[in-house]
């Protein structure tokens, strides 16, 4: 689910909606491609921990950006970050 949403987020069609946030387009691309890389890494058991940590960083960054822009509905992002953290910590 996250991989599909991330791919849709980096597609050119999402740029118009993101432009309404008045943030640079590079923020959208960094977050989107970070999610894609993290998801792909999690598909391989040998790189799943690294992928989970990448996702934790991306989701925490997204939460910070949302909160700094006054968008406090970050419950889904917090759940995604907690799930990625659980995978990263549980695979020791």
C-alpha positions in Angstrom: 0.0 0.0 0.0 2.7 2.5 0.9 4.7 1.6 -2.2 1.7 2.3 -4.5 0.9 5.6 -2.7 4.6 6.6 -2.9 4.7 5.9 -6.7 1.5 8.0 -7.2 3.0 10.7 -5.0 6.1 11.1 -7.2 4.1 11.0 -10.5 3.8 14.4 -12.3 0.0 14.4 -11.6 0.6 14.9 -7.9 2.7 18.0 -8.4 -0.3 20.3 -8.9 -1.9 19.2 -5.5 1.5 19.5 -3.8 2.1 22.9 -5.2 -0.8 24.2 -3.1 1.3 23.5 0.0 3.8 26.2 -1.2 6.7 23.9 -0.5 9.5 23.2 -3.0 8.8 20.3 -5.3 12.0 18.6 -4.2 10.4 17.9 -0.8 7.7 15.8 -2.6 10.4 14.0 -4.5 12.6 13.3 -1.5 9.8 12.0 0.6 8.3 9.9 -2.3 11.5 8.4 -3.5 12.6 7.7 0.1 9.4 5.8 0.7 9.9 3.9 -2.6 13.5 3.0 -1.7 12.5 1.9 1.8 9.6 -0.3 0.6 11.8 -2.0 -2.0 14.5 -2.6 0.6 11.9 -4.2 2.9 10.9 -6.7 0.2 14.3 -8.5 0.6 14.8 -10.2 3.9 18.5 -9.3 3.8 17.8 -5.5 3.5 14.5 -5.4 5.4 16.0 -3.7 8.5 17.7 -1.0 6.5 14.5 -0.4 4.5 12.5 -0.2 7.7 14.8 2.5 9.1 14.6 4.4 5.9 10.9 4.4 6.2 11.0 5.5 9.9 13.2 8.5 8.9 10.9 9.4 6.0 7.7 9.2 8.0 9.2 11.2 10.9 10.3 13.8 8.4 6.9 13.9 6.9 5.3 14.3 10.4 7.6 17.2 11.2 6.8 18.9 7.9 3.1 18.4 8.4 3.2 19.8 12.0 5.4 22.8 11.0 2.8 23.7 8.4 -0.1 23.5 10.8 -1.5 20.1 9.6 -1.9 18.2 12.8 -3.7 15.1 11.4 -0.7 12.9 11.2 -2.2 9.8 12.8 -1.6 7.6 9.7 2.0 8.7 9.4 2.6 7.9 13.1 1.1 4.4 12.6 3.3 3.8 9.6 6.4 5.0 11.5 5.5 2.8 14.4 5.0 -0.2 12.2 8.3 0.4 10.4 10.1 0.9 13.8 8.6 -2.4 14.9 9.9 -4.2 11.9 13.3 -2.6 12.2 13.6 -3.4 16.0 12.0 -6.8 15.8 14.3 -8.2 13.2 17.5 -8.1 15.3 
